[in-house]
Amino acid sequence: MIAGAQQRESTRSAPVLAAAELDRLRAAVAEALTDFLEQQRATLAGMDPRLAPVADEVCAIAEGGKKLRPSFAYWGWRGARHAGAGVGEEDAAVLRAVAALEFVHASALVHDDVMDAAGTRRGRRTTHIGFADRHAAQDLSGDRELFGVGAAILVGDLALVWSDEMLRCSGISEAALGRARAVWDTMRTEVTAGQYLDLLRAAGGLPGADGALTVARYKSAGYTVQRPLQLGVAIAGAGPAVIESCTAIGLPLGEAFQLRDDVLGVFGDPSVTGKSADDDLREGKQTLLIALAEEVADDTGRRLLGNLLGNPDAGTDEFDALRALLVSTGALDRVEERITRRTAEARAAITDAPIADDARAALDALAVAATTRTA
């Protein structure tokens, strides 16, 4: 009886312990980013004090967010250590290495907002809008919008440059760095290719539900879960079985994460998400929600999609009509069902993965957090 009670108590406490570890990790990643950014801010200030807004913008983007990608990478490393791999790497150095993922993410966000002509991100002006406003406030010459777009492209590029520098200077061993580079290069190629595929789909070149899922995989899913996990286990020097488990976990969970993002982009609470629920519809984002609605909508529904999706002049009432269509066609339910199924597949793969128990609990908590989030 005592043993059974202890086992039940352990089962109940595991999610609590995992959540506490995730909070600790997020704080440690944020600290590593702050230390690195202070050095970079000093470097830019030494070049010219007028570069301060550029440093401030990268800081604001990189230091925000949920730190999911570094979390997956870190627990990939921790999970692989149980077999004796990666024991020579210091925890602090690994934290700095995985924190570099936030700069890759920051770069993707800035460039994505330019391509989508988005106005807000995380409750603040997007980078290109902020720099356009700065141009106007300082009464600079030339086109303010072109200035804003140009500045945002450079801010995103700088974040990508800093991602390389932070990884290289993290303090992990040369052997670990060499193993990490292969995953790192693949990940950055995929996310850039995914951005192009997203542009192509928006122009009608990658139609249907399959096209939406292809974009989701390469633009977001791979670099959110699969590649960060692989980065962590590469640093650890893990064997083939652990590497394969990263794909079994990462692909379905990354897809579920992106689909949740798509749902929140249309049905989320703006006070929680930090962006208008109309933005994705106004920008005409061709998500799986839209593809599934198009499949079954009647002529009236298709006309509604054709007239309102991507229409910058449409108002809230008209976008509410689009949301109603996504519900009435069953598109929302089908996406929610897919999120549930793909999350379950990922959690089953976490259960079966040859990794340490503490990492298993943390990854399962991350899987739930990533797919049930409200922001």
Phi, psi and chi 1 to 4 in degrees:
 res  aa     phi    psi   chi1   chi2   chi3   chi4
   1 MET       -  -42.6  -68.1  -65.3  -67.6      -
   2 ILE   -62.6  -44.6  -66.0  175.3      -      -
   3 ALA   -61.6  -41.4      -      -      -      -
   4 GLY   -64.3  -41.1      -      -      -      -
   5 ALA   -63.8  -41.0      -      -      -      -
   6 GLN   -62.7  -40.2  -71.1  175.6  -26.6      -
   7 GLN   -65.2  -41.4 -175.9  175.8   16.9      -
   8 ARG   -65.3  -40.2  -73.9 -168.1  -63.5  -86.3
   9 GLU   -64.4  -38.5  179.1   60.1   30.4      -
  10 SER   -63.9  -41.4  174.9      -      -      -
  11 THR   -63.9  -40.8  -59.4      -      -      -
  12 ARG   -68.0  -36.6  -76.9 -165.5  -63.2  -92.0
  13 SER   -81.5  -17.8   63.2      -      -      -
  14 ALA   -57.3  -47.1      -      -      -      -
  15 PRO   -62.6  -35.6  -22.2   33.9      -      -
  16 VAL   -65.4  -45.3  176.1      -      -      -
  17 LEU   -63.2  -41.9  -68.1  172.5      -      -
  18 ALA   -62.4  -42.4      -      -      -      -
  19 ALA   -63.6  -40.0      -      -      -      -
  20 ALA   -64.3  -40.2      -      -      -      -
  21 GLU   -65.9  -38.1  -82.3  -69.2  -82.3      -
  22 LEU   -65.7  -39.5  -66.2  179.0      -      -
  23 ASP   -64.0  -42.1  -72.0  -19.2      -      -
  24 ARG   -61.8  -41.6  179.1 -165.3   71.7   82.1
  25 LEU   -65.9  -44.2  176.2   57.8      -      -
  26 ARG   -59.4  -40.6  -81.3 -170.3  -75.6  -93.3
  27 ALA   -66.2  -39.5      -      -      -      -
  28 ALA   -67.6  -39.5      -      -      -      -
  29 VAL   -64.9  -43.6  168.2      -      -      -
  30 ALA   -60.8  -39.6      -      -      -      -
  31 GLU   -65.7  -42.3 -177.4  179.0   -3.5      -
  32 ALA   -62.1  -41.0      -      -      -      -
  33 LEU   -65.4  -42.4  -72.9  168.1      -      -
  34 THR   -61.1  -44.7  -62.7      -      -      -
  35 ASP   -60.8  -44.8  -69.5  -15.3      -      -
  36 PHE   -65.5  -42.7 -179.5   84.8      -      -
  37 LEU   -68.8  -30.9  -76.1  165.5      -      -
  38 GLU   -62.2  -39.9  -75.4  179.2   -2.1      -
  39 GLN   -65.5  -43.4  -62.0  172.1   20.3      -
  40 GLN   -67.8  -37.1  -60.9  -58.3  -32.8      -
  41 ARG   -61.9  -41.7 -170.8 -167.3  -59.9  -88.1
  42 ALA   -64.8  -38.2      -      -      -      -
  43 THR   -62.8  -47.2  -62.1      -      -      -
  44 LEU   -66.0  -39.9  -70.1 -176.7      -      -
  45 ALA   -62.6  -33.9      -      -      -      -
  46 GLY   -69.0  -27.8      -      -      -      -
  47 MET   -74.2  -48.6  -65.1  168.2   62.5      -
  48 ASP  -170.7  128.6 -167.9  -59.7      -      -
  49 PRO   -61.5  -20.3   18.6  -30.7      -      -
  50 ARG   -73.7   -3.6  -75.1  164.1  -68.6 -167.1
  51 LEU   -85.0   -2.3  -72.2  168.0      -      -
  52 ALA   -55.0  -42.3      -      -      -      -
  53 PRO   -62.2  -30.7  -24.3   35.3      -      -
  54 VAL   -67.2  -47.4  175.3      -      -      -
  55 ALA   -61.9  -42.8      -      -      -      -
  56 ASP   -60.4  -38.8  -69.1  -16.6      -      -
  57 GLU   -67.5  -44.9 -172.4   66.6   18.0      -
  58 VAL   -61.7  -41.5  179.7      -      -      -
  59 CYS   -59.6  -46.8  -70.3      -      -      -
  60 ALA   -61.4  -37.0      -      -      -      -
  61 ILE   -78.7  -47.9  -60.1  164.6      -      -
  62 ALA   -69.5  -31.3      -      -      -      -
  63 GLU   -85.9   -6.4  -68.9 -178.7  -24.9      -
  64 GLY   -91.8 -170.9      -      -      -      -
  65 GLY    83.0 -178.3      -      -      -      -
  66 LYS   -95.9   -6.4  -64.6  170.2  -77.7  -64.2
  67 LYS    60.3   35.5  -52.3  -65.6 -174.9  -70.3
  68 LEU   -65.8  -43.6  -80.3  175.2      -      -
  69 ARG   -65.0  -47.8  -68.7  156.6 -172.0   83.8
  70 PRO   -61.3  -33.1  -24.4   34.2      -      -
  71 SER   -65.1  -44.8  -62.6      -      -      -
  72 PHE   -63.5  -41.5  -80.0  115.7      -      -
  73 ALA   -64.8  -45.4      -      -      -      -
  74 TYR   -62.1  -45.2  177.9   81.1      -      -
  75 TRP   -74.3  -22.4  -75.1  107.4      -      -
  76 GLY   -62.8  -43.4      -      -      -      -
  77 TRP   -65.6  -47.6  172.0   70.7      -      -
  78 ARG   -61.8  -39.4  -81.0  -82.4  -67.2  -91.7
  79 GLY   -66.6  -31.9      -      -      -      -
  80 ALA   -81.7  -14.9      -      -      -      -
  81 ARG   -70.9  -18.0  -73.4 -163.9  -48.3  166.2
  82 HIS   -64.0  -23.6   80.0  -67.6      -      -
  83 ALA   -91.6    9.4      -      -      -      -
  84 GLY    94.3   -1.4      -      -      -      -
  85 ALA   -81.5  144.9      -      -      -      -
  86 GLY    71.0   11.6      -      -      -      -
  87 VAL   -68.5  -18.5  -66.8      -      -      -
  88 GLY   -81.9   -8.0      -      -      -      -
  89 GLU   -88.8  136.1  -54.2  -59.4  -31.0      -
  90 GLU   -79.4  142.9  -65.2 -177.6    0.7      -
  91 ASP   -56.3  -44.6 -168.3   84.4      -      -
  92 ALA   -63.0  -38.2      -      -      -      -
  93 ALA   -67.7  -41.2      -      -      -      -
  94 VAL   -64.5  -39.5  174.3      -      -      -
  95 LEU   -60.1  -42.0  -80.8  168.0      -      -
  96 ARG   -65.1  -39.6  -73.2 -169.8  -67.5  -89.7
  97 ALA   -63.6  -46.2      -      -      -      -
  98 VAL   -75.4  -25.8  -59.1      -      -      -
  99 ALA   -62.3  -25.6      -      -      -      -
 100 ALA   -59.9  -22.3      -      -      -      -
 101 LEU   -61.0  -27.9  -73.4  161.4      -      -
 102 GLU   -65.9  -28.9  -75.4  -61.0  -71.1      -
 103 PHE   -73.5  -36.2  -73.2  119.8      -      -
 104 VAL   -61.7  -43.6  178.5      -      -      -
 105 HIS   -64.8  -43.5 -175.1   42.4      -      -
 106 ALA   -59.6  -43.0      -      -      -      -
 107 SER   -59.9  -45.8  175.1      -      -      -
 108 ALA   -63.9  -39.7      -      -      -      -
 109 LEU   -63.5  -46.6  -69.1 -179.9      -      -
 110 VAL   -62.4  -47.1  172.8      -      -      -
 111 HIS   -67.3  -37.7  -71.1  164.7      -      -
 112 ASP   -63.7  -40.6 -166.9   46.5      -      -
 113 ASP   -64.7  -35.3  -74.2  -18.9      -      -
 114 VAL   -63.9  -47.8  169.4      -      -      -
 115 MET   -65.3  -32.7  -70.9 -175.1  -76.5      -
 116 ASP   -89.5   -5.7  -70.5  -17.5      -      -
 117 ALA    54.8   39.5      -      -      -      -
 118 ALA   -74.0  147.8      -      -      -      -
 119 GLY   -98.2  -32.1      -      -      -      -
 120 THR  -133.0  153.7   57.8      -      -      -
 121 ARG  -151.0  121.2  167.4   76.0   67.8  175.7
 122 ARG    56.0   38.7  -64.9  173.8  178.7  168.1
 123 GLY    78.1   10.5      -      -      -      -
 124 ARG  -135.0  166.2   61.9 -171.2  -64.8  -88.7
 125 ARG   -61.6  142.4  -66.3  173.0  -57.8  176.9
 126 THR   -66.7  163.0   49.3      -      -      -
 127 THR   -59.8  -46.1  -58.7      -      -      -
 128 HIS   -67.0  -33.7   63.2  -75.8      -      -
 129 ILE   -69.9  -42.6  -63.0  -64.5      -      -
 130 GLY   -60.7  -42.3      -      -      -      -
 131 PHE   -73.9  -30.8  -85.2   91.7      -      -
 132 ALA   -65.0  -40.7      -      -      -      -
 133 ASP   -66.2  -37.3  -70.2  -12.6      -      -
 134 ARG   -64.3  -40.0 -174.8  173.8  -74.0  107.7
 135 HIS   -57.2  -45.5  179.1  -77.0      -      -
 136 ALA   -68.4  -42.0      -      -      -      -
 137 ALA   -63.4  -32.7      -      -      -      -
 138 GLN   -91.9    2.1  -64.5  177.0    6.6      -
 139 ASP    53.6   47.3 -163.8   25.1      -      -
 140 LEU   -79.0  162.5  -60.1  176.5      -      -
 141 SER   -87.8  162.2   61.9      -      -      -
 142 GLY    91.4 -175.3      -      -      -      -
 143 ASP   -80.6  121.1 -172.2  -69.4      -      -
 144 ARG   -65.9  -36.4   63.1 -170.7  -62.6  -93.0
 145 GLU   -70.3  -40.1  -68.0 -175.3   -0.7      -
 146 LEU   -64.6  -38.4  -76.4  176.5      -      -
 147 PHE   -60.9  -45.1  179.2   86.8      -      -
 148 GLY   -62.5  -43.6      -      -      -      -
 149 VAL   -64.8  -44.9  168.1      -      -      -
 150 GLY   -61.2  -43.4      -      -      -      -
 151 ALA   -63.9  -40.6      -      -      -      -
 152 ALA   -65.0  -40.6      -      -      -      -
 153 ILE   -58.8  -42.9  -69.0  170.7      -      -
 154 LEU   -70.9  -37.2  -65.6  171.9      -      -
 155 VAL   -61.8  -44.4  166.0      -      -      -
 156 GLY   -63.3  -40.8      -      -      -      -
 157 ASP   -63.1  -41.2  -71.3  -10.6      -      -
 158 LEU   -63.8  -40.7 -175.7   60.8      -      -
 159 ALA   -60.0  -39.0      -      -      -      -
 160 LEU   -67.6  -40.3 -158.7   57.7      -      -
 161 VAL   -60.2  -44.6  169.3      -      -      -
 162 TRP   -68.0  -27.8  -76.3   -7.0      -      -
 163 SER   -61.5  -43.3   72.3      -      -      -
 164 ASP   -62.7  -44.6  -95.5   -3.6      -      -
 165 GLU   -64.3  -42.6 -175.9  175.0  -14.0      -
 166 MET   -66.3  -39.3 -169.8  171.7 -169.2      -
 167 LEU   -63.7  -47.3  175.7   64.8      -      -
 168 ARG   -64.2  -35.9  177.1  173.5   51.8   81.7
 169 CYS   -97.4   13.6  -60.3      -      -      -
 170 SER   -67.5  -28.4   61.7      -      -      -
 171 GLY   102.4   -0.1      -      -      -      -
 172 ILE   -71.0  160.5   59.5  175.6      -      -
 173 SER   -65.5  160.0   68.1      -      -      -
 174 GLU   -60.7  -37.6  -74.5  -62.7  -38.6      -
 175 ALA   -64.0  -44.9      -      -      -      -
 176 ALA   -65.4  -40.2      -      -      -      -
 177 LEU   -62.9  -40.7 -175.6   59.3      -      -
 178 GLY   -62.3  -41.2      -      -      -      -
 179 ARG   -67.8  -37.9  -67.6 -169.8  -62.3  -92.5
 180 ALA   -67.8  -33.4      -      -      -      -
 181 ARG   -58.9  -38.4  -75.6  -61.9  -34.0 -173.7
 182 ALA   -62.0  -44.1      -      -      -      -
 183 VAL   -67.0  -43.4  178.4      -      -      -
 184 TRP   -57.1  -47.1 -172.4 -101.5      -      -
 185 ASP   -65.6  -42.8  -67.8  -16.9      -      -
 186 THR   -60.7  -45.0  -62.7      -      -      -
 187 MET   -60.8  -46.4  176.1 -170.9   66.5      -
 188 ARG   -69.8  -33.4  -63.2 -162.3  -49.9  159.9
 189 THR   -65.5  -44.3  -63.2      -      -      -
 190 GLU   -63.0  -44.3  -75.9 -179.8  -12.9      -
 191 VAL   -68.6  -34.1   70.3      -      -      -
 192 THR   -69.5  -43.2  -55.6      -      -      -
 193 ALA   -62.0  -39.4      -      -      -      -
 194 GLY   -62.5  -36.0      -      -      -      -
 195 GLN   -62.8  -40.6  -68.5  -83.1   31.8      -
 196 TYR   -66.0  -42.6  172.8   75.4      -      -
 197 LEU   -60.6  -34.1  -68.4  175.9      -      -
 198 ASP   -64.5  -43.1 -169.1   28.9      -      -
 199 LEU   -61.2  -42.9  -78.8  176.8      -      -
 200 LEU   -63.7  -41.8 -177.9   63.6      -      -
 201 ARG   -64.8  -40.9  176.3  167.0  168.7   75.6
 202 ALA   -60.7  -27.6      -      -      -      -
 203 ALA   -91.0    6.3      -      -      -      -
 204 GLY    89.6   10.1      -      -      -      -
 205 GLY   -92.6   -1.3      -      -      -      -
 206 LEU  -144.2   71.2 -159.6   63.3      -      -
 207 PRO   -79.1  169.0   31.2  -36.3      -      -
 208 GLY    78.4  178.2      -      -      -      -
 209 ALA   -63.7  -38.5      -      -      -      -
 210 ASP   -62.4  -38.9  -72.7  -16.3      -      -
 211 GLY   -63.7  -41.1      -      -      -      -
 212 ALA   -63.0  -41.1      -      -      -      -
 213 LEU   -71.9  -32.6  -70.2  172.4      -      -
 214 THR   -64.0  -45.7  -63.8      -      -      -
 215 VAL   -61.7  -44.5  170.8      -      -      -
 216 ALA   -60.0  -39.3      -      -      -      -
 217 ARG   -65.4  -49.0  173.1  174.9  179.5  175.2
 218 TYR   -87.3  -30.3  -69.6  109.9      -      -
 219 LYS   -78.3  -33.4 -179.1 -177.5  173.7 -177.1
 220 SER  -135.2  -48.6  178.0      -      -      -
 221 ALA   -60.0  -45.7      -      -      -      -
 222 GLY   -63.7  -45.5      -      -      -      -
 223 TYR   -86.4   -2.1   99.9  101.1      -      -
 224 THR   -89.6  -39.6  -62.0      -      -      -
 225 VAL  -126.7  -58.5 -174.1      -      -      -
 226 GLN   -58.1  -55.3  179.7 -166.3   17.7      -
 227 ARG   -69.2  -40.4  -59.2  -52.1 -178.5 -168.0
 228 PRO   -58.4  -42.5  -31.1   38.7      -      -
 229 LEU   -58.8  -46.5  -84.4  174.1      -      -
 230 GLN   -64.1  -33.9  -71.1  179.0  -17.9      -
 231 LEU   -62.2  -45.5 -178.0   72.8      -      -
 232 GLY   -62.5  -45.1      -      -      -      -
 233 VAL   -73.5  -25.9  -57.0      -      -      -
 234 ALA   -67.2  -42.0      -      -      -      -
 235 ILE   -59.4  -36.9  -68.1  171.8      -      -
 236 ALA   -76.1  -15.1      -      -      -      -
 237 GLY    72.1   37.6      -      -      -      -
 238 ALA   -71.4  161.1      -      -      -      -
 239 GLY   -84.7  178.7      -      -      -      -
 240 PRO   -58.1  -37.5  -23.6   33.2      -      -
 241 ALA   -63.6  -40.8      -      -      -      -
 242 VAL   -69.8  -41.2  178.8      -      -      -
 243 ILE   -61.1  -42.7  -65.6  171.6      -      -
 244 GLU   -63.9  -35.9  -70.6  173.1    8.1      -
 245 SER   -64.2  -28.1   71.4      -      -      -
 246 CYS   -62.1  -39.0  -67.0      -      -      -
 247 THR   -71.2  -41.4  -62.5      -      -      -
 248 ALA   -62.6  -32.7      -      -      -      -
 249 ILE   -83.5  -48.1  -62.8  166.5      -      -
 250 GLY   -71.0  -41.3      -      -      -      -
 251 LEU   -66.6  -51.0  -73.2 -176.5      -      -
 252 PRO   -67.4  -36.9   19.9  -30.8      -      -
 253 LEU   -71.0  -39.3 -175.6   55.8      -      -
 254 GLY   -62.3  -39.3      -      -      -      -
 255 GLU   -65.4  -45.0  179.8 -173.7  -65.6      -
 256 ALA   -61.2  -39.0      -      -      -      -
 257 PHE   -59.5  -48.2  169.4   88.0      -      -
 258 GLN   -66.1  -38.5 -179.5   55.8   47.5      -
 259 LEU   -66.1  -37.2  -65.2 -179.1      -      -
 260 ARG   -62.3  -40.1  173.2   58.7   62.0 -149.9
 261 ASP   -60.7  -41.5 -159.1   56.8      -      -
 262 ASP   -63.4  -41.6  -67.1  -17.1      -      -
 263 VAL   -64.8  -45.1  170.5      -      -      -
 264 LEU   -64.5  -30.8  -70.1  173.9      -      -
 265 GLY   -65.1  -19.8      -      -      -      -
 266 VAL  -114.7  -34.2  177.6      -      -      -
 267 PHE  -115.9    2.6  -66.5   96.1      -      -
 268 GLY   -75.1  161.9      -      -      -      -
 269 ASP   -84.0  116.7 -179.4  -11.1      -      -
 270 PRO   -56.7  -31.2  -25.0   34.6      -      -
 271 SER   -69.4  -17.8   67.3      -      -      -
 272 VAL  -101.7  -43.1  178.5      -      -      -
 273 THR   -77.1  -24.4   63.1      -      -      -
 274 GLY    83.2   10.9      -      -      -      -
 275 LYS  -147.2  156.6   60.0  178.4  -72.9 -172.3
 276 SER   -65.6  140.7  168.5      -      -      -
 277 ALA   -72.3   -8.5      -      -      -      -
 278 ASP   -90.4  -16.1  -65.8  -17.8      -      -
 279 ASP   -58.7  -47.3  -79.2   -2.8      -      -
 280 ASP   -63.7  -35.7  -77.8    6.1      -      -
 281 LEU   -71.9  -41.1  -62.0  173.9      -      -
 282 ARG   -64.6  -37.4 -176.8  174.4  -70.6  109.0
 283 GLU   -77.0  -12.6  -67.2  158.7   17.0      -
 284 GLY    74.4   33.6      -      -      -      -
 285 LYS   -62.3  127.5  -75.6 -165.3  173.7 -179.2
 286 GLN   -92.1   70.3  -64.0  -72.0  -32.4      -
 287 THR   -83.8  175.6   63.8      -      -      -
 288 LEU   -61.8  -35.2 -176.4   63.2      -      -
 289 LEU   -52.6  -47.4  -85.7  169.7      -      -
 290 ILE   -67.5  -44.1  -59.4  -59.1      -      -
 291 ALA   -61.1  -41.7      -      -      -      -
 292 LEU   -70.3  -36.1  -66.3  177.7      -      -
 293 ALA   -65.8  -40.4      -      -      -      -
 294 GLU   -62.1  -33.3  -72.8  174.2  -22.4      -
 295 GLU   -62.2  -35.9  -75.5 -178.8   -4.1      -
 296 VAL  -117.8   -5.8  -61.4      -      -      -
 297 ALA   -65.0  147.5      -      -      -      -
 298 ASP   -81.1 -176.2   57.7   17.5      -      -
 299 ASP   -59.8  -39.4  -70.2  -17.1      -      -
 300 THR   -63.9  -42.9  -59.1      -      -      -
 301 GLY   -64.6  -40.5      -      -      -      -
 302 ARG   -66.6  -37.2  -71.5 -165.8 -179.6   91.8
 303 ARG   -64.9  -38.4  -79.6 -164.5  -61.2  -87.8
 304 LEU   -62.1  -45.5 -168.1   69.3      -      -
 305 LEU   -62.6  -44.5  -77.6  165.5      -      -
 306 GLY   -65.1  -35.1      -      -      -      -
 307 ASN   -84.8  -29.7  -68.1  -25.6      -      -
 308 LEU  -107.9  -34.7  -61.6 -178.2      -      -
 309 LEU   -66.5  122.1 -173.9   65.4      -      -
 310 GLY    80.6   12.1      -      -      -      -
 311 ASN   -91.9  110.0 -176.8  -13.3      -      -
 312 PRO   -68.8  -15.1   25.4  -33.2      -      -
 313 ASP   -95.5   -4.8  -62.1  -38.9      -      -
 314 ALA   -70.6  150.1      -      -      -      -
 315 GLY  -105.4 -179.1      -      -      -      -
 316 THR   -60.6  -41.3  -63.0      -      -      -
 317 ASP   -61.1  -39.8  -70.7  -15.0      -      -
 318 GLU   -69.5  -38.2  -69.2  166.4  -53.5      -
 319 PHE   -70.7  -29.8  -71.4  134.0      -      -
 320 ASP   -62.8  -36.2  -77.8  -17.1      -      -
 321 ALA   -64.8  -38.4      -      -      -      -
 322 LEU   -64.6  -42.9  -91.2 -174.8      -      -
 323 ARG   -60.7  -41.2  -86.4 -175.6  -80.2  -90.7
 324 ALA   -61.1  -38.1      -      -      -      -
 325 LEU   -64.6  -41.1  180.0   67.9      -      -
 326 LEU   -62.7  -30.1  -63.1  178.0      -      -
 327 VAL   -78.8  -49.1  173.6      -      -      -
 328 SER   -66.1  -30.2   65.6      -      -      -
 329 THR   -78.8   -8.1   56.8      -      -      -
 330 GLY    84.8    3.2      -      -      -      -
 331 ALA   -62.2  -43.1      -      -      -      -
 332 LEU   -63.1  -44.7  177.4   60.0      -      -
 333 ASP   -62.4  -40.3  -75.9  -16.8      -      -
 334 ARG   -66.6  -37.6  -69.7  172.3   67.1 -173.9
 335 VAL   -67.9  -42.4  170.6      -      -      -
 336 GLU   -61.5  -39.6  -71.4  -72.3   -2.9      -
 337 GLU   -63.2  -40.3  -71.1  166.6    3.1      -
 338 ARG   -67.7  -39.9 -170.6  173.0 -178.4   94.9
 339 ILE   -58.5  -45.8  -68.6  170.9      -      -
 340 THR   -61.9  -45.5  -61.2      -      -      -
 341 ARG   -66.2  -46.2 -176.5  174.2   73.8 -106.0
 342 ARG   -69.2  -33.4  -64.2  -65.3  -90.8  167.8
 343 THR   -66.1  -41.9  -57.7      -      -      -
 344 ALA   -61.9  -39.5      -      -      -      -
 345 GLU   -62.2  -42.6  -68.8  172.2   11.2      -
 346 ALA   -66.3  -42.1      -      -      -      -
 347 ARG   -67.1  -34.4  -64.4 -177.3   73.4 -174.4
 348 ALA   -65.2  -39.3      -      -      -      -
 349 ALA   -66.7  -34.9      -      -      -      -
 350 ILE   -63.4  -42.9  -68.6  169.4      -      -
 351 THR   -59.6  -39.2  -61.0      -      -      -
 352 ASP   -86.2  -11.2  -65.5  -20.6      -      -
 353 ALA   -67.6  142.0      -      -      -      -
 354 PRO   -81.5   68.6   30.0  -33.3      -      -
 355 ILE  -130.8  169.5   55.6  176.7      -      -
 356 ALA   -67.4  151.0      -      -      -      -
 357 ASP   -63.2  -38.0  -72.5  -18.9      -      -
 358 ASP   -65.4  -37.2   61.9  -18.1      -      -
 359 ALA   -68.7  -36.9      -      -      -      -
 360 ARG   -61.1  -45.1 -166.9 -174.3  -39.6  -78.4
 361 ALA   -64.1  -42.2      -      -      -      -
 362 ALA   -66.5  -43.0      -      -      -      -
 363 LEU   -66.0  -36.3  -72.8  174.1      -      -
 364 ASP   -66.1  -40.7 -168.1   65.3      -      -
 365 ALA   -63.7  -38.9      -      -      -      -
 366 LEU   -64.3  -40.3  -82.3  170.3      -      -
 367 ALA   -61.0  -43.4      -      -      -      -
 368 VAL   -66.4  -46.1  172.9      -      -      -
 369 ALA   -61.5  -39.7      -      -      -      -
 370 ALA   -70.2  -25.8      -      -      -      -
 371 THR  -110.9   -8.0   55.0      -      -      -
 372 THR  -115.7    8.4   60.5      -      -      -
 373 ARG   -65.3  160.2   61.2 -161.2  167.8   90.4
 374 THR  -114.0    4.3   57.0      -      -      -
 375 ALA  -145.8      -      -      -      -      -
